[in-house]
């Protein structure tokens, strides 16, 4: 039971994270792409929102085949974004506002332009050959096994110069690193030290469950549930290419390194069923990541029955030392407001910020940006370009932040690299700042309430009974009991309990009924 005199929880349990997609936050040098100086300029927006930490998607030198998730130098800054001095200024400016800064660590693969891979592919006897995963062709000359890239096609690319294939779980421009090689592992842990020494507060770790593959690289089994129209990756179950015990051991090493720097946080990107997901917390004696990212609000149907089941099952799956976390949007997922609609997006905001666990907000969701249709000639996402027409494009959630109604929404002096949301002239930060009914105002209220009420940030959690279409739960800390009721339907529903409304997603009300699409926090 959480009590007021408990020792204070670490910041990442009590706090909230805000994800910035650097290419699309603020351009300061007029190239149509965001940069670090731009982020620094807009930090007051982040601070005013009331979050505690920023996670930056990758800012390292990159040919941008996968928009930064193809890293050509783990210890530098992409010139398009700035340089190390600009990074240090941004870090200091964030810290000055009480904001922590997390970087995106991409350990599974580098860019094919990384000097390590250039050396590795130069000859079979190069000392860095084994830093990547090279294998002879199958007897018929084809790829060494049946593994499929997450972006479609074989996960192997043939290198004629040395007569072998190399493995890439994503694009062929993203060769997988070999974490079984001790020198590679040491070099990558040094990368984490480099940024910790510079003062970063932690990392979001990209595709952490991918980083080690089963010894012998056996074929993956077929997925009996696959059908056309689903991504090609899902033809196979990634049994041997992901979630290996050796990857858990490496996560524990990363954690020990992070802990040696004091209160730093590791958030692991991990897509797995609950039982396997929970193992990424490790044990109290040998912890792994602090927060294995929980994507279930993104992946599951938006109705009270499904949400109730998802929340209960996830809570039940957590080890006693495992702190939960939740997210409703990212640079990979469809916009929440596109998925559930404008009215329910407000309910989703309340859910995200009142559940037990660290919430991560995605830039632009605080404005309720919805579907942005990308004209075919402007599609940039390599995943969409390789598998068009099945609705997996990621550009639609990577469009620039609309700051005001000036040309290009105040994002840039020139046409941005991706189009703006079509309603940017009215749906922008400046317009919403002056509108008490705006999504931005709701997010600020929710974050302020969460800050003021330890019951919401760190209190105990219990689901409550309620009418159909209503999701209800309580949060309890010491003597404070707060109750949340969310109407997942557009019709009025009975309020499951009485009390004082601390915050509603709608204006007015108070008639003892939960209006359509209304969420309330009550005392
Ligand atoms: O995403 C990993 C991941 O699981 C994606 O394949 C995800 O399923 C897909 O993008 C959903 O549409 C991470 C990054 O978040 C993503 O941006 C990168 O492209 C990917 O890793 C490779 O680094």
Boltz pocket constraint, residues with backbone or C-beta under 6 A from the ligand:
constraints:
  - pocket:
      binder: B
      contacts: [[A, 66], [A, 69], [A, 106], [A, 150], [A, 170], [A, 206], [A, 207], [A, 269], [A, 271], [A, 331], [A, 332], [A, 333], [A, 383], [A, 392], [A, 394]]
      max_distance: 6.0
